[in-house]
Amino acid sequence: MSGMAGRLGHNIRALRDSLGLTQEQLAEGADISLKHLGEIERGRGNPTLVTLTALAKALHVTLAELMSLGDERQPLDTSAIEIRALVEKQDKATRLRMLRVLKAMLAEE
């Protein structure tokens, strides 16, 4: 994979993998065909803005994060995205408890 399409495909696959999603699950979540997602991940697809927005939403990232086309040699840091996805799944009370724990952890450093 090279070029912008290749980097975009790499980002999508890295994000999908970090969330433990299969291609089938992501394609369903973004309401696109499995074939189209495979082409995008291989850097051969030509996704529309609507498709990219749907993929970003399904991956719990902003469109800007999805499109981040930085240095290909640097691995994509997905830790914040994984945390965001975990937090979004929780109810408000659980999110508040998670926030208190996180603040306590950071205060110890």
CYANA upper distance limits for C-alpha pairs under 8 A (distance plus 0.5 A):
  1 MET  CA      5 ALA  CA      8.41
  1 MET  CA      6 GLY  CA      5.02
  1 MET  CA      7 ARG  CA      7.63
  1 MET  CA     10 HIS  CA      8.50
  1 MET  CA     42 ARG  CA      7.36
  1 MET  CA     43 GLY  CA      6.77
  2 SER  CA      6 GLY  CA      5.28
  2 SER  CA      7 ARG  CA      7.11
  2 SER  CA     43 GLY  CA      8.26
  3 GLY  CA      7 ARG  CA      6.78
  4 MET  CA      8 LEU  CA      6.58
  4 MET  CA     69 LEU  CA      7.35
  5 ALA  CA      9 GLY  CA      6.64
  5 ALA  CA     40 ILE  CA      8.05
  5 ALA  CA     43 GLY  CA      5.10
  5 ALA  CA     44 ARG  CA      7.42
  5 ALA  CA     45 GLY  CA      8.20
  6 GLY  CA     10 HIS  CA      6.62
  6 GLY  CA     41 GLU  CA      7.95
  6 GLY  CA     42 ARG  CA      7.01
  6 GLY  CA     43 GLY  CA      4.58
  6 GLY  CA     44 ARG  CA      8.09
  7 ARG  CA     11 ASN  CA      6.66
  7 ARG  CA     43 GLY  CA      7.84
  7 ARG  CA     69 LEU  CA      6.57
  7 ARG  CA     72 GLU  CA      7.25
  8 LEU  CA     12 ILE  CA      6.76
  8 LEU  CA     40 ILE  CA      8.30
  8 LEU  CA     41 GLU  CA      7.87
  8 LEU  CA     43 GLY  CA      7.54
  8 LEU  CA     66 LEU  CA      7.81
  8 LEU  CA     67 MET  CA      6.69
  8 LEU  CA     68 SER  CA      8.13
  8 LEU  CA     69 LEU  CA      7.25
  9 GLY  CA     13 ARG  CA      6.71
  9 GLY  CA     40 ILE  CA      5.92
  9 GLY  CA     41 GLU  CA      4.21
  9 GLY  CA     42 ARG  CA      6.20
  9 GLY  CA     43 GLY  CA      5.61
 10 HIS  CA     14 ALA  CA      6.55
 10 HIS  CA     41 GLU  CA      6.67
 10 HIS  CA     42 ARG  CA      8.09
 10 HIS  CA     43 GLY  CA      8.32
 11 ASN  CA     15 LEU  CA      6.57
 11 ASN  CA     66 LEU  CA      7.14
 11 ASN  CA     67 MET  CA      8.29
 11 ASN  CA     68 SER  CA      8.31
 11 ASN  CA     76 LEU  CA      7.43
 12 ILE  CA     16 ARG  CA      6.52
 12 ILE  CA     41 GLU  CA      6.87
 12 ILE  CA     66 LEU  CA      7.44
 13 ARG  CA     17 ASP  CA      6.49
 13 ARG  CA     41 GLU  CA      6.53
 14 ALA  CA     18 SER  CA      6.56
 14 ALA  CA     76 LEU  CA      7.56
 14 ALA  CA     78 THR  CA      8.26
 15 LEU  CA     19 LEU  CA      6.86
 15 LEU  CA     59 LEU  CA      7.16
 15 LEU  CA     78 THR  CA      7.00
 15 LEU  CA     81 ILE  CA      8.45
 16 ARG  CA     20 GLY  CA      6.82
 16 ARG  CA     21 LEU  CA      5.81
 16 ARG  CA     22 THR  CA      7.62
 16 ARG  CA     23 GLN  CA      8.14
 16 ARG  CA     26 LEU  CA      7.66
 16 ARG  CA     59 LEU  CA      7.18
 17 ASP  CA     21 LEU  CA      6.43
 17 ASP  CA     22 THR  CA      7.97
 18 SER  CA     78 THR  CA      7.06
 18 SER  CA     82 GLU  CA      7.20
 19 LEU  CA     59 LEU  CA      8.19
 19 LEU  CA     82 GLU  CA      6.70
 19 LEU  CA     85 ALA  CA      8.31
 21 LEU  CA     25 GLN  CA      6.36
 21 LEU  CA     26 LEU  CA      6.80
 22 THR  CA     26 LEU  CA      6.83
 23 GLN  CA     27 ALA  CA      6.46
 23 GLN  CA     34 LEU  CA      7.19
 23 GLN  CA     37 LEU  CA      7.69
 23 GLN  CA     38 GLY  CA      7.96
 24 GLU  CA     28 GLU  CA      6.61
 24 GLU  CA     34 LEU  CA      6.48
 25 GLN  CA     29 GLY  CA      6.57
 26 LEU  CA     30 ALA  CA      6.55
 26 LEU  CA     55 LEU  CA      8.02
 26 LEU  CA     58 ALA  CA      7.15
 26 LEU  CA     59 LEU  CA      8.22
 27 ALA  CA     31 ASP  CA      6.28
 27 ALA  CA     32 ILE  CA      5.58
 27 ALA  CA     33 SER  CA      6.36
 27 ALA  CA     34 LEU  CA      5.93
 27 ALA  CA     37 LEU  CA      6.74
 28 GLU  CA     32 ILE  CA      6.86
 28 GLU  CA     33 SER  CA      7.99
 28 GLU  CA     34 LEU  CA      8.40
 29 GLY  CA     54 ALA  CA      8.44
 29 GLY  CA     55 LEU  CA      8.26
 29 GLY  CA     58 ALA  CA      6.01
 30 ALA  CA     51 THR  CA      7.83
 30 ALA  CA     54 ALA  CA      5.35
 30 ALA  CA     55 LEU  CA      5.68
 30 ALA  CA     57 LYS  CA      8.03
 30 ALA  CA     58 ALA  CA      6.18
 31 ASP  CA     54 ALA  CA      7.98
 32 ILE  CA     36 HIS  CA      7.27
 32 ILE  CA     37 LEU  CA      7.49
 32 ILE  CA     51 THR  CA      7.94
 33 SER  CA     37 LEU  CA      6.88
 34 LEU  CA     38 GLY  CA      6.69
 35 LYS  CA     39 GLU  CA      6.79
 36 HIS  CA     40 ILE  CA      6.72
 36 HIS  CA     45 GLY  CA      7.07
 37 LEU  CA     41 GLU  CA      6.62
 37 LEU  CA     45 GLY  CA      8.18
 38 GLY  CA     42 ARG  CA      6.70
 38 GLY  CA     45 GLY  CA      8.44
 39 GLU  CA     43 GLY  CA      6.78
 39 GLU  CA     44 ARG  CA      5.49
 39 GLU  CA     45 GLY  CA      5.05
 40 ILE  CA     44 ARG  CA      6.11
 40 ILE  CA     45 GLY  CA      4.65
 40 ILE  CA     46 ASN  CA      7.27
 40 ILE  CA     47 PRO  CA      7.44
 41 GLU  CA     45 GLY  CA      8.13
 47 PRO  CA     51 THR  CA      6.22
 47 PRO  CA     52 LEU  CA      6.83
 48 THR  CA     52 LEU  CA      6.74
 49 LEU  CA     53 THR  CA      6.53
 50 VAL  CA     54 ALA  CA      6.72
 51 THR  CA     55 LEU  CA      6.65
 52 LEU  CA     56 ALA  CA      6.60
 52 LEU  CA     63 LEU  CA      7.59
 53 THR  CA     57 LYS  CA      6.74
 53 THR  CA     63 LEU  CA      6.53
 54 ALA  CA     58 ALA  CA      6.68
 55 LEU  CA     59 LEU  CA      6.57
 56 ALA  CA     60 HIS  CA      6.59
 56 ALA  CA     61 VAL  CA      5.63
 56 ALA  CA     62 THR  CA      6.26
 56 ALA  CA     63 LEU  CA      6.03
 56 ALA  CA     66 LEU  CA      6.54
 57 LYS  CA     61 VAL  CA      6.63
 57 LYS  CA     62 THR  CA      7.59
 60 HIS  CA     81 ILE  CA      7.27
 60 HIS  CA     84 ARG  CA      7.67
 60 HIS  CA     85 ALA  CA      6.43
 61 VAL  CA     65 GLU  CA      6.47
 61 VAL  CA     66 LEU  CA      6.95
 61 VAL  CA     81 ILE  CA      7.19
 62 THR  CA     66 LEU  CA      6.80
 63 LEU  CA     67 MET  CA      6.62
 64 ALA  CA     68 SER  CA      6.58
 70 GLY  CA     74 GLN  CA      8.26
 78 THR  CA     82 GLU  CA      6.64
 79 SER  CA     83 ILE  CA      6.75
 80 ALA  CA     84 ARG  CA      6.61
 81 ILE  CA     85 ALA  CA      6.67
 82 GLU  CA     86 LEU  CA      6.78
 83 ILE  CA     87 VAL  CA      6.64
 84 ARG  CA     88 GLU  CA      6.56
 85 ALA  CA     89 LYS  CA      7.12
 86 LEU  CA     90 GLN  CA      7.65
 87 VAL  CA     95 ARG  CA      6.81
 90 GLN  CA     94 THR  CA      6.43
 90 GLN  CA     95 ARG  CA      6.57
 91 ASP  CA     95 ARG  CA      6.75
 92 LYS  CA     96 LEU  CA      6.75
 93 ALA  CA     97 ARG  CA      6.89
 94 THR  CA     98 MET  CA      6.63
 95 ARG  CA     99 LEU  CA      6.63
 96 LEU  CA    100 ARG  CA      6.83
 97 ARG  CA    101 VAL  CA      6.79
 98 MET  CA    102 LEU  CA      6.63
 99 LEU  CA    103 LYS  CA      6.61
100 ARG  CA    104 ALA  CA      6.63
101 VAL  CA    105 MET  CA      6.64
102 LEU  CA    106 LEU  CA      6.74
103 LYS  CA    107 ALA  CA      6.60
104 ALA  CA    108 GLU  CA      6.99
105 MET  CA    109 GLU  CA      7.64
